Amino acid sequence: MSEFIKRHFGEFRGDLFGGITAGIVALPLALAFGLQSGMGATAGLYGAIFISFFAALFGGTNTQISGPTAPMTAVSMVVIASIIAANEGDLDRALPAILLVFLLAGLFQIVFGIIKLGQYIHYIPYPVVSGFMTGIGVIILITQILPAVGYYPKEDVAFVGEFKALSEEVILNRILSEEVADGILVVDHIEQTARRASEITPEAINREAQALAASHAAGVRGALRLFPRAITNINMVAVILTLITIGIIYGFKRITKKIPSTLVALIGVTVGAILLGIDYRTIGDIPSGFPPLRLEIFSEFSIGAVLPYVLSALSLAALGSIDSLLTSIVADNMTKTKHDPDRELLGQGIGNSVAALFGGLPGAGATIRTVVNIQSGGKTRLSGMIAGVLLLIILLSLGPLASRIPAAVLAGILITVGIGVMDYKGLRHFRQWPRSEVVVMLLVLVLTVFVGLIEAVAAGLIVSSILFMKKVSDVVDRRTQVSPLSKIGHELPWIDEGNLTERAGDRVYIKHLDGPLFFGFATRFQDMMKALPDIKVVIIRMDKVPYVDQSGLYAMENALLDLYAQDREIKIAFTGLHGQPRDMFEKFNVVPGLVQKQHDFEDFQAATRWLETELKLPHQQS
């Protein structure tokens, strides 16, 4: 009994230390990801609280710590920006639609878990993961250039002024569109339309211009586009705070790794800036108190407003699933355990759904936080729940103080995250990779940065699959032989063929198939069969063919028909046809339709006995 209590107390103590440490590490990152997303630091903190608690409670990885992550924030940022732009730049108006997209993403993940998609994570090639993670790092670094130098496009009066003419046109088009939809824009009501147009205020124009300016500056392209303007409007206070933050994060790690350097930087730079009375930009208000339930998700629900973003929700769900399961694999390697991938997707989906209901940013399993949890003693799912509770306590007690954190500090934290998330292992071995894998990695990297994360992963998987099939086809091609028996000795005959070579001469050809007969090999198979000279018997050895797809089956069928169509006496035999290939050939009547049943031999010895009778071969010497 005492050993039982001692063991479980030890586990609880490890979970307590692990959860507290992981929660402390999560705090600055949650605030930074929330600010980067465009929803504010509060959204990142809310997401970290609920995802950490519920993903741990219902998930399938005991030591996983979840919350907003760099990849999820990068995609969320695009979704948030597009919905805000569709709502005249007003975050409050856009928020119900944004949160509904996040809720849908969580529900999609729950469905993924139910239909057991988690097992397929192992089939994502490493070059795709490498290009994706490095691309995420590049996105974070580029998008943090503007806040790191203290430049905010919406506050640049001259830049916003460039959009005022366009903003007036946008507002007028919106009025016309609304009245067409309501059936008002007719001759009888043209005066009302004109009056509404004349009442467009300078404030409305300026608000729309700010929204257009923010949209123009969004993402990687926007940051690069405005980089020259940012340099001419640089804020030295922001630059200095950013550099000090980065310096502390990297420098403090050399002193000790027991205390999270990001937390030291967050507290140290914030306290220093306050004590010195520096005028700096804060991260915005963080309300104290329990997060409110956002019921406007349902009360203001509009299918038309959300339908264009269903694909975005599906993308978030897929990305969150990949991100989480990759972290689960890391946790397994460290703890020598095995996670349940489908249950993990279920837990992540529940966590993201609950976070959306409370206005939180979506997230996934976080590798750094999970590693910290394990190293600090976390062993069970209780550690993840403790991390979430700790963040909630910080929110309830220190919200007003957190509101005074400089925005430049979070920019500095995110820059170190961007540098850290890149796949340096893959980059170090870049020159040793096969050229095809380098192409995939670079393709995914470029598409991730300049097009989209899901598009990048999809393209990477497609190209990787094509290259893989090409490699398999080449391997099968090299291992497959078509030769007259008189020359088989030079091509390493299979051991059971004995001295049939000398006895049969050039009257028999053997087709050695070694590997799957699929669409990548089908065309060359037909070409090889067409090239056969004038012979009496073709033996097709199927002993080492584990699988035949529809293209392979049709290729076999066409090759046999081509042989029969050459107006000569020829007999075709199979040996070793078994399993799935036999089922396919019988279902499509290749056997006995094109190859007679008596020529479908169980093994090569049976075929040899038939050949001895058919061709009156001399008996084998003993």
N, C-alpha and C positions, 0 to 999 in steps of 0.2 A: 504493500500500500504506500509506504514511504517513497519507494522508488518511482511509483506511478506519479505521485504528487510532485516529486523532484523533477521528473522528466517534463511533465506538463508545465510546471512553473518555469523551467528553463526555456521551454518553447515560448511561453507568454512573454518572458523577459526579452527574448530575442526579437519577437514580433513587436514589442513595445519600442525597443531601441531602433529596430529597422524602420518601423512606421514613422516614428518621430523624425529620424534622420532624413528619410525619403520625403516627408512633408516639408521639412525645412528647405531641402534642395528644390522642391517643386514650386515653392512660393515665388521666388523671383522669376522663374521661367513662366509660370502661369500669368503673372502680371505682364511680362514682356510679350507673350504670344497674344494675350487679349488686346494689348495696345496695337500690335502689328496688324491684327485682323481688321481693325477699323470699328470694332464694337466697343472698344474701351477695355482698360485693364480689369474692370470688374467682371466682364464676361469670361475672361481667362480664369479668374479665381473661382467663379461659380462652376465652370466646367471641371476644374481640377478637383473641387470638393465632391461633386456628385459622381463623376466618372470613376474617380479613385475608389469611392466607397462601394458603389453598386457593381462595378466591373469585378472588384475583388470578391464581393459577396456571392455573385452568381457565375463568375468566370471559371475557366478550367486550368488556370496556371496559379499555383498556390502563392508564389512570391511576386507575381506581377504587380507593378505600380502603374496606374493609368492616369491619363490626363491629357491636356492639349499638347501636341507634339509639333515639331517643325513641318513635316509633310502635310499634316491635317490643317495646320494654320495656313500654309501656302495655298491650299485649295480653297479653304473657307474664305480667305481674303478676296479671291476672285469672285466667289459667289456673292459675298456681302457687297462688294463694290458694284456689281452689276444690278443687284436688287435696289440698292440705294439710288443708283443712277436712274432707275425706272420709276422712282418715287420722288423725283425733283430734288434729290440730294438730301432728303429728310430721313435720318436714321430712325426716328420714332415711328414714322409712317411705314418704313420698310421692315421694321423689326418683326411683326407677326409673320410676314412671308419668310423672312430669314430663318426664324426659329422653326417654322413648319418644315422647311427644307432640312434642317438639322434633325428634326423629329423623324422625318421620312428616312433619313440616312440610318438612324438607329433602328427603325423598324425593318429596313432592308437587311441590316446585319443580323437581326433576330431570325429573319427568314433564312439567311445564309446558314446559320447554325442549325436550324430545324431540318433543312434539306442536305446537311452534311457537306458543305463546300470546303470546310477547313482543311481536309486532307490534301487538297490540291495545291497548297502553298509550296510544297516541296518541288513542284515542277517549274517554278520560276527560275530561269537561268541566272547564274551569277552576274554576267555582264549587264543584264537588265537591272538588277538590284544595284549594282555599282554605279551605272550611269544615272539611275534615278536618285540615289542618295547624294551623289556629287552635285547633280543638278539642283536638288533642294538647297544644298549649301550655297551654291552660286546665287540662287534666287534670294535667299535671306541676306546675303552680303550686299547684293545690288540694291534691294529694296530698303536697306537700312542706311544707304548713303545720305539721303535727304535728311532724315531725323538726326543722324550723327553730326551733321554740320549745322543743324538748327534751322533748316529751311522747310517751311510748310506752305505748299502752293496756294491753299485757300486764303492765306494771310498776306500773300503778295499782291498788293493792290494793282500794280501795273500788269501783272500776269492775268489776274481775274478780269481786268478791264478789256483784255483782248477777246473775251468771250461774251461781252455784253450785247453786241449786235446779234450774235447767234442765239443768245438766251432769250431775247425778245421774240425772235422767230419761233423758237421752240415752244414758248408759252402760248403764242398765238395759235400755233398748230395744235397744241393740246386742247385749247378752247374749242377750236373747230371740230376736232375729233370727238370731244365729249358731246357737242351739240348734234353732230351727225348721228352719234349712237343713241341720243335721246329723242331724235326726230324733231329737233327744234330748228335746225338750220334750213328754214324754208323762207320764201319771200315775206310772209306775214310776220316773221320774227327776226328779220334781218337787222332791224333797229336794235333789238336786244343784244344780238351778237356784236354789233358795232360798239354798243355801250360797254359791254364786258371787255372788249379789246382796248377801248380808250381808258379803262380803269386799271390797266396794268401799272403797278406802282414801281418806282425805282428800287424799293426794298425787294420786291419780288424778282425784278430783273437781276439785282445783285446776288440774291440767294441762288437763282438758277445759274448765274455765271460762276459762282463758287463751286456748285455741283459739277458743272462742265469742266472747270479747271481741275478739280480733284480727280475726275474720271480720266482726264487727259494725262494726269501725272501718275495714275495707278499702275502697279505692276512693274515688271522689269523694264519693259520698253519705256514706260513713263519716266522711271527713275533715270534711265540713260538719256532720254530726251531732255530732261530738265537739269542734268548734271552741270552744264556750263552756267546756267542761271543760278543754280544753288551755290556754286563757287563764288560768284560775284555778290551773293547775298549771305555770305557765311556768317554764322554767329559763333564767335570765339569761345564764349562761355560753354556752349553745347559741345564744341569740339574738345575742349579741355576736360569736361566732365566725362565724355565718352572715352577719351584716351586714358584717363585715370582709372576708370572702371575696368577697361581691358587690362591695364597694367596690374591692378590688384588681383584680378581673376587668375592671370597666369603666374604672377609673382608669389602670391600667397600659397599656391600649390607646392612651391619649392620649400616652404617652411613646414607645412603640415597638410595632410589630406584628410585629417580627422574632422575638420570643420569645413563645410562647403564654401569654397572661395567666392562663389556667386553671391551667397548670402552676406559674406563679409564685405564685398564690394557694394552691394545694395545698401546695407546699413551704414557703412563707413562713409561713402560718398554723399549719401543723403544727409546724414548728421553734419558732416563737414560743410556742405552747402548751406544748411540752415544756420549753423553757428557763425559762419562768415558773412551772413546776410546777403548772399549772392542772389541776384535777380535771375531766376531761371524758369523754364516752362515745366509745369508739373504734369503728371500722368492723368490728371482729372479726378473728379470726386469719386470716392469709393464709399458707398453708403454702409453704415454699420447696421446690424440687425440681420435676421434670417432672410435669405433671398425670397422675393415674392413669387408666387405661382403665376405664370404668364398665361392666363386664360384667354387673352385676346387672340392667341393662336387659333382658337376655335370660334370665338364670337365674331372675329373679323375674317373668317376663312373665305377665300375666293378661289375657285378652281382655276379661273383664268389667270390669276396672279401667280399661282404656284406651278401650273402645268409646264411652263417653259423650263422649270428648274428640276423636274423629276430626274432627268439624266444627271444633273449636278449632284442630286442626293444619292443616286446610285454610284456615282464616281466617289463621293465621300465614303460611302459604305464599303466599297471595294478597297479603297486606299487604307481606310482604318483597319480593315480586316488583315490586309497584307502587313501593315505596320505592326499590328499587335502580335500576329503569329510569328513574325521574324524575331520579335523580342522574346516570345515564349520559347523559341528554340535556343536563344542565348541563355535564358534562365534554366532550361533543361541541362545544358552543357555545364553550367556552374554547380547545379544542385544534384546532378546525376538522377534526375527524376524524368517523368514523361507527362507532358500536359495533354489535356483533352481539347483538341482544336475546335471541335464543334461547340462544346460548352463554352469555350473562350469567346467565340463569336457571339453566342447568346448573351454572355455577360457584358461584352462590350456594347452590344446593341441596347441592352437595358440601361446601361450607364449613360450612353449618348442620348437616349430617349428622355430619361429623367432630367439630364442636364439641359436639354432643350426646353423642357417645361418650366425651368427656372431661369431661363435666359442665359445659359452657359454655352461656351464654345465647345464644339465636338472635339474628341480626342481619341487616343489609342494607347496601347501599351507603350510605355516610355522606357527605352533601353537604359539610359543613364540612371534614372530613378530606381529601376528594377535592380540593377547591379549594386547600387548603394544600399538598397534594402537587404539584399542577400549578404553583402559584406558586413553589414551591421548586425546580422543575426536573424533576420526575418526568415521564417520557415513556413508559415501558413497564411491563408487568405486574410487572417486577422490583421496582418501588418498593413495591407493596402487599405483596409477599413480605418485603421488608426490614423494613417496619413490623411485621409479625407476629413476625419473628425478634427484633427489638429488644424487643418486649414480653415475649417468652419469656426473654430475657437478664435483663431487669429482675425478672421473677418468680423466676428461679433465684438471683439474687444479692441482691435487696433485699426479699424477701418479709416477713421479720420487721420491717423498718423500716416497710414499708407498713401493717402491722397497727396502727401507732400513729396513723394518720391520724384526726382527729376526724370523727365522723359528721356533725356540723354543717357541716363544710367541704364535704362532698359534697352536702348539702342546698342550700347556697349555690350550688354549681356547677350543680345541676339547676334551680334557680330561674332562673338566667341562660339555661340551655338552653331552658326553657319560654318565656321572653320572646323569645328569638331565633328559635324555630321557627315562631312565628306569621306569617301571611301579611300583612305590613304593606302590601305593594303593593296587594293586593286591598282591604284595609280603607281605604286612603287614597282609593280610587276608589269607595267604597261608594255614595255618592249618585249617581254617574254610571252605575252599572250599571242595566240594565233590571230592572224590578220582579220579573219571573219568576226572574232569576238571583240576585237578592237572597234570594228565598224559598228557593231551592235551597241557597244558601250557609248561611243561618241554620238550615235544617232539618238539614243535615249537621252543623253545629256543635253544635246541641243534642243530637242523637242520639249524636254522638261522645262527648260529655261524660257524658251521663246513661244511655245505653242500651248502646251497643257500637260499636266502630269498623267492623266488617264490616257490621253492620246499617245504620250511617250511610251508608257508601259505596254499599251496595245500594239503599237508599231514594233516595239522591241520583241514582244512575244511572237508576233507574226514572222518577222525577219529571222529570229532565232529558230523558229519551227522549220522554216524553209531551208535554212542552212543545215539544221540537224538532219532533215530528210535527205538533203544532198549528200551529207557525209555518210549516212547509213546506206544510201544507194551506191555510193562509191565503194564502201566496204563490201557490200553484197556482190558488186560487180567484180571486184578483185578476187573474191573467194569463189565465184561461180565460174565453172569451166565448161567450154563446149569444145570437144576434140574427138578426132577419130581414135579408136582404141589402139591403133598402131603407134600413136604418139603419146599415149597416156602416161607412159613411163617417165616422160620428161616433165609431166605436170603433177606429179605426186598423186597417183590414184588413191582412192579410198581403200582402206586395208582389206575390205571384204571382196574386192574385185579380183584378187588373185592374179592368175596368168591368162585371164580371158582376153587380154590384149593380143597376145601372139596368136591365139586360136581363131579370133574373129576377123582380124585384119581390118580393112576399111569398110566393111559392109555394115558396121554398127557405130552409131554415135551416142555418146552418153552426155546428157546435160546435167551437170552438178549444180544444184541450187543450195546455197548455204545462207540462210537468213530469210527474213520476211519478203514475200512477193507483194509489193504495194505500189502505189501510183508513181513513186519516185524512181522505180526500177522498171516499170511496165514497158516503156517505149524501147529501152535497150534490149529487154528480153525478146520482144518481137523482132527487132533487127537481127539479133544473134540467130534466132530460129530460121529467119529467111535466108541467112547466109550458108545454110547447110548444103553440102554437095549431094550428088546422087548416091543415095544409100538405101539399104533395105529396112533397117530398124532404127528407131529413135527411142532411147530409154531416158526418161526424165526422172531423176532421183529427187524425191520429195522428203527424204528422211530427215533433213535438217531445216525444213520450212515450218516455223511455228505458227505463222499467220499469213492469211491472204485477204486483202481487201477487195472491194468491188472492181477497182481499176486493174489490180493484179489478176483477178479472175477473168475479166474481159480480155486482158492481154494474152493470157493462156489460151482462151477460147479462140481468139483471132489467129494466134500462132499455129494452133492445131489445124484450123481451117485452111490457112495458107499452105501448110504441108500437104494436106489432102488435095488441094486445088492444083498441084503441080503435075497432074495426070501421070502418075507413076505408081507402081506398086510399093507402098510403104506401110509399115506397121509401127504403131506408137504404143509404148507401155509406160506405166507409172510404177515406181517402187517406193515403199515406205510412206504412202499417203495416210495421214492419221489426224485425229483431233479436229480443230476448227477448219483447216484446209479441206479435209474430207467432207465435213458437213456442207461447206460452201460448194464444193464440186458436185456433190450429189443433189443439193437443192437446185442448182442451175443446170443439171443434166449434162455436165461435162463428163461425168461417169454415171451411167454407161453410154451416154449419148455420143461422145466423140472418142472416148477410149473404152473399148469393150471390157466388160466385167472380168473376162478371163485374162485380160492383159493388165489388170490392176493388182500388182503383186505385193504381198505383205512385206517381203524383204528381197534383197538382191540375190540371195541364193535361189529363191524360187524363180526369179527372172533368168538366172543363169541356166537352170534346168530346161526352161522353155526355149531359150536360145539354142542350146545344144541340139534339141529336137528340130526346131524351126529351120536352122541354118545348116544342120547336119555337121556340127563342129566336131573336130577330133576330141576324144576324151581327155580330160585333165590328167596330166602325169602325176603319179603319187610320189 
